[in-house]
Amino acid sequence: MNILTSTIYNRLVFFLIAAVLVPVIGLIIALGTGTETYRSTMLAAFVDETADLNARAITERFGQTIAHQANMAEQLSEDMSPLLDGVLGRDLDEAAVTELTDWISQELTEHPGAAYEESWIVTTDGTAVVHATVATGPEATERITDFSDTDTFQQGTQLINDGVRQSLVVTQSTNGIVFDIIVALMEGTRAQGFLITRINAEVMLSSILNPSELSGDLPYSYLILPPDSGMVAGNAFITSEPLTDAGLVTSESVLADGPQRAILNDTSLTLTYMVPDGESATREVVGHIHHMEIAGQSFLVVTEINTDAVYGSTQRQVITAAGITLLGSIIFLFILAYLLNRNLTRPVHAVIDGLDGLRRGAYETPVPSSDRSDEMGHLTNAFLQARQALAAEKEDIEDRLSTLARDLRVIQEISQTSVEERDLQQLMNRVVNLIIERFSQIYHAQIFIVEERNEFAVLRASTGEAGKNLLARGHRLPVGSVSVIGQVTEQGQLVVARDTAASEVHRRNEFLYETRAELAIPLQINGRIIGALDVQSRYNDSFDEAMTNALTMLADQLTIAIENARLFTESQRFLNDLEATQRETVRRRWAEYLTQQRGGQLYSNSGQNTGYDFSELTEMAQQEGRAVIGEATDRDTIPFVVPIMLREQLLGFAEYEVRKQDFHPEMVVLAEELVGRLALGIDNARLFNESQQTAERERIVNEISARITGKTEVADILQTAISEVSRVLRTPKVAARLHTGQAAVSENGHNNGHT
């Protein structure tokens, strides 16, 4: 069997045997020669790691404590400034001092991990005006009232004068090593006082430096205070009580070669050195001396481990581990091969499932991501990247379709608005408001209409308070001017200012100072520019190609809508004029008709005349243009009047008077219908009479024309004409004369003296 072409599982078994057994056998052989070097390297690495962890923990603990004090100082300066100003101004009101003392004590007590002992508020001259202690902590052995001569005050104020608002000061007093945090209490840019808080460093660091159990093969740590603090290095250290009780850390061990070399060189290093162990004995340790800075103070964190104890333990552990590894490698070889086989083939199956999901349109089929650098990991990652690209492309297409759908909806709304809204001004107002509502990038929209002389583009619709102001002052721009609207209305091409600060055509408007981008689209129909749609945004480059196309389509719809509204308005005006003309014609024709009837009115009645005066009801009906019902009369009758209307022209009135017991409102409705038919009937009758008269006139004119046509002499023609006209009109005398500037002679022989 060729192992290179076998299954993945068989190849894994083969290579695991070689990969596991050979190193284990080599490790056992190398134990005899490389144990020493290995142990030293491992110990150094172990100590370095422990030292780094301790150093970071100490730095973090001190940093949190100092940050807490800075936060307390900020709260005092801001939230409790009246009380603070009072006590710092030596107005030692007992209530204020008590309140500040209680507040500080509570703050210190709520943070036991910081190991606070006591705290003072100190004036700039070093006088302590407020003193607070931890409620559960030890009482101060002495109460300090004047800090002016203390190292804490002098060093802290010097740092604060140098621009450091909070600092850690380490000093030595009769009670031992003192850790003080001093924070400036600021009033603007001036320090009006200081918050000084004392902490018990040994208590605070005990949880970090104190191991859970003491044994020879575990590292232990202690802290050496700054060499430049003026303290004796042998006494200036902090450790936990169990370490000193066990004799692991003493004044003599602190003065050992390793720590002293770090102190002299002011650096961090790892080395092997000897430390005292009892009165005359010594022991070898591997130590890491870590140099660190905390709030401007230098410290050395020393971490040591006994080499003799660790070497014996390490040798036993290495031999045991080698045996277990050798035995375990044989026992778990096939299990490991199985797991690795799964690990290798799982990405392949996952990719297959993912591809099947893509085929079905499922982009969320679970595929475990791989951080591996082998081919399986590359395959999985390549598939995930390809799927993400496809999903992103799909999402982008969906977003664009959604945007297009939104734009189409807006265009549909505007189209519907143009159909529903016939008033031109209302149409433009609704369109600009719809643009603002539907397009989030646009904060201002307006419509300009070019006046008839094509000299100015006048603002007709605008949004917001700025729009009201612009409309109120009659804002307009010359066509062809150096402005967005001027260029659009002259050239008939859209103009976009993607960055108004750099645009050559955009002109800043005092009411639209937020504009960062502007787009103007011409409104033109049949090659004639009737105006422009102008939209503005608060953001640069707001108008991409998709939005520009959408707004262009919207502008085309708006142009049609404006033109339709204009045509509708003109047609309505023409219709109103036509109706007015018809009403005037009806009124004039009826006036002429009544004149022909030799009277100002036509009157007809039926039934018994009761003598009721309808004048008041008639006047009311004329004013209101509808039927009017009067009050019951003494004769128990109900009078009512119905106006006779023809094409909104009042022709007259129909007057009714019926018995009260017979009256019903339906009678008025019936009367209105009958009167409507009456108006049409009498107008048709008038038209019929007029048509008969017109026909009669045409007959007479044609008859006279026929008789005249048969004559050849002028005198005969004149005589025939006046005779026929006299006969038709029944006039006693008719004369006709011809003249050329001389005295005219009438046909009947009389000279009238006309020239």
C-alpha positions in Angstrom: 0.0 0.0 0.0 1.3 3.4 -1.0 1.0 5.6 2.1 1.1 8.8 0.1 -2.1 7.8 -1.8 -3.9 6.2 1.1 -6.8 7.8 3.0 -6.3 10.7 5.2 -6.8 8.6 8.3 -4.1 6.1 7.3 -1.7 8.9 6.5 -2.4 10.5 9.8 -1.6 7.3 11.7 1.7 6.9 10.0 2.8 10.5 10.4 1.7 10.6 14.0 3.8 7.6 14.8 6.8 9.3 13.4 5.9 12.8 14.8 5.2 11.6 18.3 7.5 8.7 19.0 10.7 10.2 17.6 10.6 13.4 19.6 9.7 11.5 22.8 12.6 9.1 22.3 14.9 12.0 21.6 13.6 13.8 24.7 14.5 10.9 26.9 18.0 10.7 25.4 18.5 14.4 25.8 17.4 14.4 29.5 20.8 13.4 30.6 22.7 16.1 28.8 20.2 19.0 28.5 18.5 19.0 31.9 20.6 21.8 33.4 20.1 24.2 30.5 16.5 23.3 30.3 15.9 23.9 34.0 17.7 27.2 33.9 15.7 28.4 30.9 12.4 27.2 32.3 13.1 28.7 35.7 14.0 32.1 34.2 10.9 32.1 32.1 8.7 31.1 35.0 10.2 33.8 37.2 9.9 36.4 34.4 6.3 35.6 33.9 5.5 35.7 37.6 7.3 39.0 38.0 5.5 40.5 35.0 2.2 39.5 36.5 3.1 40.9 39.8 4.3 44.2 38.3 1.2 44.6 36.2 -1.0 43.8 39.2 0.9 46.4 41.4 0.7 49.0 38.7 -3.0 48.4 38.1 -3.7 48.5 41.9 -1.8 51.8 42.4 -3.3 53.2 39.2 -6.9 52.5 40.3 -6.2 54.0 43.7 -4.7 57.2 42.3 -7.5 57.4 39.7 -10.0 57.1 42.5 -8.4 59.9 44.4 -8.4 62.1 41.3 -12.1 61.3 40.9 -12.7 62.3 44.5 -10.8 65.6 44.0 -12.9 66.3 40.9 -16.2 65.7 42.7 -15.0 67.9 45.6 -14.1 70.7 43.1 -17.3 70.4 41.1 -20.2 68.9 43.1 -19.1 70.1 46.6 -17.5 73.4 45.6 -19.4 75.6 48.0 -18.3 73.6 51.0 -14.8 73.3 49.6 -14.5 77.0 49.0 -15.6 77.7 52.5 -13.1 75.4 54.3 -10.2 76.3 52.0 -11.0 80.0 52.6 -10.6 79.3 56.4 -14.3 79.7 57.0 -14.2 76.6 59.2 -17.9 76.1 59.5 -18.3 73.0 61.7 -21.2 71.7 59.6 -19.2 72.0 56.4 -16.2 70.3 57.9 -18.3 67.5 59.3 -20.1 67.0 56.0 -16.8 66.9 54.0 -15.2 64.6 56.7 -18.2 62.1 56.5 -18.2 62.1 52.7 -14.4 61.4 52.4 -14.6 58.7 55.1 -17.5 57.0 53.2 -15.5 57.2 49.9 -12.4 55.7 51.5 -14.4 53.0 53.3 -16.2 51.9 50.1 -12.8 51.0 48.5 -11.2 48.6 51.0 -8.9 47.2 48.3 -7.0 50.4 48.3 -6.1 50.0 52.0 -6.8 53.7 52.8 -5.9 54.9 56.3 -6.7 58.6 56.4 -7.2 61.6 54.2 -6.8 65.4 54.6 -7.9 68.5 52.7 -5.0 70.9 52.8 -4.7 74.5 51.8 -2.0 75.8 49.5 0.1 76.9 52.5 0.0 73.4 54.0 -2.7 73.7 56.6 -4.9 70.7 57.1 -8.5 71.9 57.4 -10.4 68.6 57.1 -9.2 65.2 58.4 -11.0 61.9 57.8 -10.1 58.3 58.7 -11.3 55.0 57.4 -14.3 53.9 59.5 -13.0 50.3 59.9 -9.3 51.1 59.6 -6.7 52.0 62.2 -6.7 55.4 63.8 -3.8 57.6 63.0 -1.1 57.6 65.6 -0.8 61.4 65.3 -3.0 63.9 63.7 -1.2 66.2 61.3 -2.5 69.8 61.1 0.4 71.4 59.2 1.9 69.7 56.1 4.0 72.6 55.0 7.3 71.1 56.3 6.5 67.5 55.3 8.2 65.7 52.4 4.8 64.7 51.1 3.6 68.3 50.8 6.9 69.6 49.4 7.4 66.9 46.8 3.7 66.8 45.8 3.4 70.6 45.4 6.6 70.6 43.3 5.1 68.0 41.0 1.9 69.9 40.8 3.7 73.1 40.0 5.4 71.1 37.2 2.0 70.3 35.7 1.4 66.9 37.4 -2.1 67.1 38.9 -1.8 63.9 41.0 1.3 62.1 42.3 2.4 59.4 44.6 4.9 60.4 47.3 6.8 57.8 49.3 8.5 59.0 52.6 9.7 57.5 55.8 8.4 58.6 59.2 8.7 57.4 62.8 6.0 54.9 62.0 7.8 53.4 59.0 7.3 53.8 55.3 4.5 56.2 54.3 2.7 56.2 50.9 0.8 59.4 50.3 -1.3 60.3 47.2 -1.6 64.1 46.7 -4.1 65.5 44.2 -4.7 69.1 43.4 -8.1 70.6 44.0 -8.5 72.8 40.9 -10.5 76.0 40.5 -10.3 76.6 36.8 -6.6 76.3 36.0 -5.4 77.2 39.6 -4.9 74.8 42.5 -6.9 76.1 45.4 -5.9 73.2 47.7 -4.9 69.6 47.9 -6.4 66.2 48.8 -3.8 64.1 50.6 -4.6 60.4 51.2 -2.4 58.0 53.1 -2.5 54.3 52.2 -1.1 51.2 53.9 1.0 49.7 51.1 1.7 46.5 53.0 -2.0 45.8 53.3 -2.8 46.8 49.8 0.0 44.7 48.3 -0.4 41.7 50.6 -2.9 40.0 48.3 -0.5 40.4 45.4 2.8 39.5 47.0 1.5 36.9 49.5 1.5 33.4 47.9 -1.4 31.0 48.6 1.1 28.6 50.2 4.8 28.6 51.1 7.0 25.9 49.6 10.5 25.8 48.2 9.5 25.4 44.5 7.2 28.4 44.3 8.3 32.0 43.5 7.9 34.7 46.0 8.1 38.5 45.6 8.9 41.7 47.5 9.0 45.4 46.6 12.1 47.6 47.0 11.3 51.2 47.5 12.9 53.9 45.3 16.7 54.1 45.8 16.6 57.9 45.5 14.0 58.3 48.3 16.7 58.8 50.9 16.0 55.5 52.7 18.4 52.8 53.4 17.9 50.0 50.8 18.1 47.3 53.4 15.1 48.8 55.3 13.2 50.2 52.4 11.3 47.2 51.2 7.7 45.8 51.5 6.8 42.2 51.6 4.1 40.0 53.2 4.3 38.8 56.8 4.4 35.0 55.9 7.6 35.6 53.8 9.4 37.4 56.6 8.3 34.8 59.1 9.6 32.0 56.9 13.0 33.8 56.5 12.7 34.0 52.8 12.9 37.8 52.7 15.1 39.6 55.2 17.1 42.8 55.3 20.2 40.8 54.3 18.5 39.1 51.4 17.4 42.5 50.1 21.1 43.5 50.1 22.1 40.5 48.0 24.0 40.8 44.8 21.1 40.7 42.3 18.9 43.4 43.8 21.9 45.7 44.5 23.0 45.4 40.8 19.5 46.4 39.7 19.5 49.3 42.1 22.8 50.5 40.9 22.0 50.1 37.2 18.4 51.3 37.6 17.2 48.5 35.2 15.3 45.3 34.9 17.2 42.0 34.7 17.0 38.2 35.4 20.0 36.4 36.9 21.1 33.7 39.3 22.7 34.9 42.6 23.2 33.8 46.3 21.1 35.1 49.2 21.7 34.6 53.0 19.9 31.7 54.6 20.2 31.9 58.4 23.3 33.1 60.2 26.0 31.4 58.0 24.3 29.5 55.2 23.3 30.7 51.8 21.1 29.5 49.0 21.0 30.0 45.3 18.0 31.7 43.7 16.9 32.7 40.2 15.6 36.2 40.5 13.9 38.8 38.3 14.3 42.4 39.3 11.6 44.4 37.5 12.1 48.2 37.3 8.8 50.0 37.2 7.4 53.6 37.4 4.2 54.4 39.3 3.0 58.0 39.2 6.6 59.3 38.8 8.1 57.0 41.5 10.6 54.3 40.7 10.2 50.8 42.3 11.9 47.4 42.0 9.7 44.3 42.1 11.9 41.3 43.0 10.7 37.8 42.3 12.8 34.9 43.4 12.7 31.1 43.4 15.0 28.5 45.1 16.9 26.6 42.4 17.8 23.5 44.5 14.2 22.7 45.4 13.0 23.4 41.9 15.7 21.4 40.2 14.9 18.2 42.0 11.2 18.6 41.5 11.7 19.5 37.8 13.8 16.4 37.2 11.2 14.2 38.6 8.5 15.9 36.7 10.4 15.7 33.4 11.1 12.0 33.8 7.5 11.3 34.8 6.2 13.4 32.0 8.4 11.6 29.4 7.2 8.2 30.5 3.6 9.2 30.5 4.0 10.9 27.1 5.6 7.8 25.7 2.9 5.5 27.0 0.1 7.9 26.3 1.2 8.5 22.7 0.8 4.8 22.0 -2.6 4.5 23.7 -4.1 7.7 22.3 -2.5 7.5 18.9 -5.5 6.2 17.0 -7.8 8.5 19.0 -5.7 11.4 18.0 -5.6 10.3 14.4 -9.4 10.0 14.4 -9.8 13.5 15.9 -7.3 15.0 13.4 -9.1 13.2 10.6 -12.3 14.9 11.7 -10.5 18.2 12.0 -9.1 17.9 8.5 -12.2 16.7 6.7 -14.8 18.8 8.6 -14.0 22.0 6.7 -14.4 20.1 3.4 -17.8 18.9 4.3 -18.7 22.3 5.7 -17.8 23.9 2.4 -19.8 21.3 0.5 -22.8 22.1 2.7 -22.3 25.8 2.2 -22.1 25.4 -1.5 -25.3 23.5 -1.5 -26.9 26.3 0.6 -25.7 28.9 -1.9 -27.3 26.8 -4.7 -30.6 27.1 -2.7 -30.1 30.8 -2.0 -29.3 30.3 1.7 -26.4 32.6 2.6 -26.5 31.7 6.3 -25.7 28.0 6.2 -23.4 27.4 9.3 -19.8 27.0 8.2 -17.2 27.0 11.0 -14.6 29.6 10.3 -11.0 28.5 10.4 -7.9 30.4 11.6 -5.7 27.5 10.4 -2.9 28.3 8.0 -3.1 24.9 6.1 -5.0 24.2 2.9 -8.2 23.3 4.8 -8.2 26.6 6.5 -7.4 28.4 3.3 -10.3 26.5 1.6 -12.7 27.4 4.3 -11.7 31.0 4.5 -11.8 31.4 0.7 -15.3 30.0 0.7 -16.4 32.3 3.5 -14.9 35.3 1.8 -16.6 34.4 -1.5 -19.9 33.9 0.3 -19.6 37.1 2.1 -18.8 38.9 -1.1 -21.9 37.3 -2.7 -24.0 38.2 0.3 -22.7 41.8 0.2 -23.4 42.1 -3.5 -26.9 40.7 -2.9 -27.4 43.1 -0.1 -26.1 46.0 -2.2 -28.5 45.0 -5.0 -31.4 44.8 -2.6 -30.5 48.2 -1.2 -30.3 49.7 -4.6 -33.6 48.1 -5.5 -35.1 49.3 -2.3 -33.8 52.8 -3.0 -35.2 52.6 -6.5 -38.5 51.3 -5.2 -38.6 54.2 -2.7 -37.8 56.7 -5.5 -40.5 55.2 -7.7 -43.0 55.4 -4.8 -42.1 59.1 -4.3 -42.5 59.6 -8.1 -45.8 57.8 -7.9 -46.9 60.0 -5.0 -46.0 63.1 -6.9 -47.7 61.8 -10.0 -50.8 61.0 -8.0 -50.5 64.5 -6.4 -50.4 66.0 -9.9 -53.6 64.1 -10.8 -55.4 65.0 -7.6 -54.1 68.6 -7.1 -55.3 71.1 -9.7 -54.1 74.2 -7.8 -50.6 75.1 -9.1 -49.4 76.6 -5.8 -50.8 73.8 -3.7 -49.2 71.3 -6.1 -45.7 72.8 -5.7 -46.0 73.1 -1.9 -47.0 69.5 -1.6 -44.1 68.3 -3.9 -41.3 70.1 -2.0 -42.7 68.8 1.3 -42.9 65.3 -0.1 -39.2 65.5 -1.1 -38.2 66.6 2.4 -40.2 63.8 4.0 -39.0 61.0 1.6 -35.3 61.8 1.1 -33.5 61.9 4.4 -30.3 63.4 2.9 -32.3 66.5 1.8 -33.1 69.2 4.3 -34.4 71.9 2.0 -36.3 71.9 -1.3 -37.6 74.7 -3.5 -39.1 75.3 -6.9 -38.3 78.3 -9.1 -40.6 79.3 -12.0 -39.2 81.4 -14.9 -41.3 84.5 -15.5 -42.8 85.2 -18.9 -40.1 87.6 -20.1 -37.5 85.0 -19.3 -35.4 87.4 -17.2 -35.8 86.0 -13.7 -36.4 82.7 -12.0 -38.8 83.5 -9.2 -39.1 81.3 -6.1 -42.7 79.9 -5.9 -42.4 77.1 -3.3 -39.9 76.5 -0.5 -39.8 74.5 2.8 -39.1 75.4 6.4 -38.7 78.7 8.1 -36.0 79.6 5.6 -38.4 79.1 2.8 -41.0 81.3 4.4 -38.4 84.1 4.7 -37.3 83.7 1.1 -40.9 83.7 -0.2 -41.8 86.7 2.0 -39.0 88.8 0.4 -39.8 87.7 -3.1 -36.6 85.8 -3.7 -35.6 85.6 -7.4 -32.4 85.0 -9.4 -31.5 86.3 -12.9 -31.6 83.7 -15.6 -27.9 83.1 -16.6 -26.5 84.6 -13.4 -23.5 83.0 -11.7 -25.6 80.8 -9.5 -26.9 77.2 -9.6 -30.4 78.4 -10.5 -29.1 81.0 -13.0 -27.1 78.3 -14.8 -29.8 75.7 -14.8 -32.5 78.0 -16.1 -30.3 79.3 -18.9 -28.6 76.1 -20.1 -31.3 73.5 -19.4 -28.8 71.1 -17.8 -28.7 69.9 -14.2 -26.1 71.5 -12.0 -24.7 69.8 -8.9 -22.4 71.5 -6.3 -21.0 68.5 -4.4 -19.0 70.8 -2.1 -20.4 74.3 -1.8 -17.2 75.5 -0.2 -15.3 74.8 -3.4 -18.1 75.3 -5.9 -17.8 78.2 -8.4 -21.5 78.5 -9.1 -23.0 78.0 -5.6 -23.9 81.3 -3.9 -24.3 81.1 -0.1 -27.7 82.1 1.1 -28.1 83.7 4.6 -31.1 81.6 5.4 -29.5 78.3 4.2 -26.2 78.5 5.9 -26.2 74.7 6.6 -26.0 73.8 2.9 -23.0 71.7 2.0 -24.2 70.3 -1.3 -26.8 71.5 -3.8 -28.5 70.0 -6.8 -30.7 71.8 -9.3 -32.6 70.2 -12.2 -34.3 72.1 -15.0 -38.1 71.9 -15.5 -38.5 71.9 -19.3 -41.2 70.8 -21.7 -41.0 70.8 -25.4 -37.5 72.4 -25.2 -39.0 75.3 -23.1 -37.5 75.9 -19.6 -40.3 76.8 -17.3 -38.3 76.6 -14.0 -36.0 74.5 -11.8 -36.2 72.1 -8.9 -33.5 72.9 -6.3 -32.6 70.5 -3.4 -29.9 71.1 -0.7 -28.2 68.8 1.8 -26.2 69.4 5.0 -23.5 66.8 3.9 -20.9 66.9 1.1 -21.3 64.5 -1.9 -24.9 63.7 -0.9 -26.2 63.4 -4.5 -24.9 60.2 -6.0 -25.9 58.9 -9.4 -28.9 57.0 -8.2 -30.4 59.9 -6.3 -29.6 62.3 -9.2 -31.5 60.0 -11.6 -34.4 59.6 -9.2 -34.7 63.4 -8.7 -34.4 63.9 -12.5 -37.3 61.6 -13.1 -39.2 63.4 -10.3 -38.4 66.7 -12.0 -39.8 65.4 -15.3 -43.0 64.3 -13.5 -43.2 67.6 -11.7 -42.8 69.5 -15.0 -45.7 67.6 -16.5 -47.7 68.2 -13.3 -47.0 71.9 -13.3 -47.9 72.2 -17.0 -51.1 70.2 -16.5 -52.0 72.4 -13.5 -51.3 75.5 -15.6 -53.5 74.2 -18.5 -56.2 73.2 -16.1 -56.1 76.6 -14.5 -56.3 78.2 -18.0 -59.1 75.9 -19.0 -61.0 76.7 -15.8 -60.5 80.4 -16.4 -61.7 79.9 -20.0 -64.7 77.8 -18.8 -65.6 80.4 -16.2 -65.3 83.2 -18.9 -67.5 81.0 -21.2 -70.1 80.4 -18.4 -70.1 84.1 -17.6 -70.5 84.9 -21.3 -73.4 82.4 -21.5 -75.0 83.9 -18.5 -74.7 87.4 -19.9 -76.0 86.1 -23.3 -79.0 84.5 -21.6 -79.7 87.6 -19.6 -79.4 89.9 -22.7 -81.4 87.6 -24.9 -84.2 87.4 -22.3 -84.1 91.2 -21.9 -84.4 91.6 -25.6 -87.1 89.0 -25.7 -89.1 90.7 -23.0 -88.6 94.0 -24.8 -90.0 92.5 -28.0 -93.0 91.3 -26.0 -93.7 94.9 -25.2 -93.2 94.6 -21.5 -90.6 94.2 -18.7 -91.9 90.9 -17.5 -94.2 88.0 -18.3 -96.7 87.0 -15.7 -99.1 84.1 -15.4 -101.1 82.8 -12.5 -103.6 80.1 -11.6 -106.0 79.6 -8.7 -107.5 82.1 -6.4 -105.6 85.4 -5.9 -105.4 85.9 -2.1 -103.5 89.2 -2.4 -100.5 87.9 -0.5 -97.4 90.1 -0.9 -94.6 87.8 -2.1 -92.0 90.7 -2.4 -90.2 89.8 0.8 -89.9 86.1 0.0 -88.9 87.0 -3.6 -86.1 89.2 -2.3 -84.8 86.5 0.0 -85.0 83.9 -2.8 -83.0 86.2 -5.1 -80.3 86.8 -2.4 -80.0 83.1 -1.4 -80.5 81.6 -4.8 -82.9 78.9 -3.5 -86.5 78.2 -2.5 -87.8 80.2 0.4 -90.7 79.2 2.6 -92.7 81.9 4.4 -94.6 81.8 7.7 -98.2 80.6 7.9 -100.7 83.4 7.0 -103.9 84.4 8.7 -105.7 82.3 6.1 -103.9 79.1 7.2 -101.8 79.0 4.1 -98.1 78.5 3.6 -96.4 80.7 1.0 -93.2 79.8 -0.7 -91.2 81.1 -3.6 -88.9 79.1 -6.0 -86.4 81.0 -8.2 -86.5 80.3 -11.9 -82.8 79.7 -12.8 -81.3 79.0 -16.2 -77.5 78.5 -16.4 -77.1 80.2 -13.1 -79.0 83.2 -14.4 -82.1 84.3 -12.6 -85.1 84.6 -15.0 -87.9 85.1 -12.5 -89.8 83.5 -9.6 -92.6 80.9 -9.2 -94.9 81.9 -6.3 -97.0 79.3 -4.5 -99.5 79.5 -1.7 -101.0 76.3 -0.4 -103.3 75.4 2.4 -101.5 74.6 5.6 -103.0 71.2 6.1 -101.9 70.2 2.6 -98.4 71.6 2.8 -95.4 69.2 2.9 -91.7 69.8 2.3 -91.8 67.4 -0.6 -94.0 69.9 -2.3 -91.1 72.4 -2.4 -88.8 69.7 -3.9 -91.4 68.9 -6.5 -91.9 72.6 -7.3 -88.1 73.0 -7.7 -88.0 70.2 -10.2 -91.0 71.6 -12.1 -89.5 75.1 -12.1 -86.2 73.6 -13.5 -88.2 72.0 -16.3 -90.1 75.3 -16.7 -86.8 77.2 -17.2 -85.7 74.8 -19.9 -89.1 74.9 -21.5 -89.5 78.6 -21.7 -85.9 79.0 -22.9 -86.6 76.4 -25.6 -89.7 78.3 -26.6 -87.7 81.5 -26.7 -85.1 79.9 -28.9 -87.9 78.5 -31.1 -89.4 82.0 -31.5 -86.0 83.5 -32.3 -85.3 80.8 -34.8 -88.7 81.5 -36.5 -88.0 85.2 -36.5 -84.6 84.5 -38.0 -86.1 82.3 -40.6 -88.8 84.9 -41.4 -86.1 87.6 -41.7 -84.1 85.4 -44.0 -87.3 84.7 -46.1 -88.0 88.4 -46.4 -84.5 89.3 -47.2 -84.3 86.6 -49.9 -87.6 87.7 -51.4 -86.5 91.3 -51.6 -83.2 90.3 -52.9 -85.0 88.3 -55.6 -87.1 91.2 -56.7 -84.1 93.6 -56.8 -82.0 91.1 -58.7 -84.5 91.4 -61.7 -83.9 95.2 -62.1 -81.1 96.7 -64.2 -81.6 100.4 -63.5 -80.2 102.0 -60.3 -83.3 104.1 -59.8 -85.6 101.0 -60.2 -83.4 99.1 -57.8 -83.7 101.8 -55.2 -87.4 102.2 -55.7 -88.0 98.5 -55.4 -85.9 98.3 -52.2 -87.5 101.1 -50.3 -91.0 100.0 -51.4 -90.4 96.4 -50.1 -88.8 97.6 -46.9 -91.7 100.0 -46.2 -94.1 97.2 -46.8 -92.4 94.8 -44.6 -91.7 97.2 -41.8 -95.1 98.9 -42.1 -93.4 102.4 -42.1 -95.1 105.4 -43.5 -91.9 106.6 -45.1 -88.7 105.1 -46.2 -85.9 107.0 -48.1 -82.6 106.0 -49.6 -80.0 108.4 -51.1 -76.9 108.1 -53.1 -74.4 111.0 -53.1 -70.8 111.8 -54.2 -70.2 114.9 -52.0 -72.9 117.1 -53.7 -76.3 117.6 -52.4 -78.1 114.3 -52.2 -81.5 113.9 -53.8 -83.9 111.4 -52.3 -85.7 108.9 -54.4 -89.0 110.3 -53.4 -88.0 113.7 -54.8 -87.2 115.6 -51.6 -83.8 117.3 -51.2 -82.8 116.8 -47.5 -79.8 119.0 -47.7 -77.3 116.2 -46.7 -73.9 116.1 -48.4 
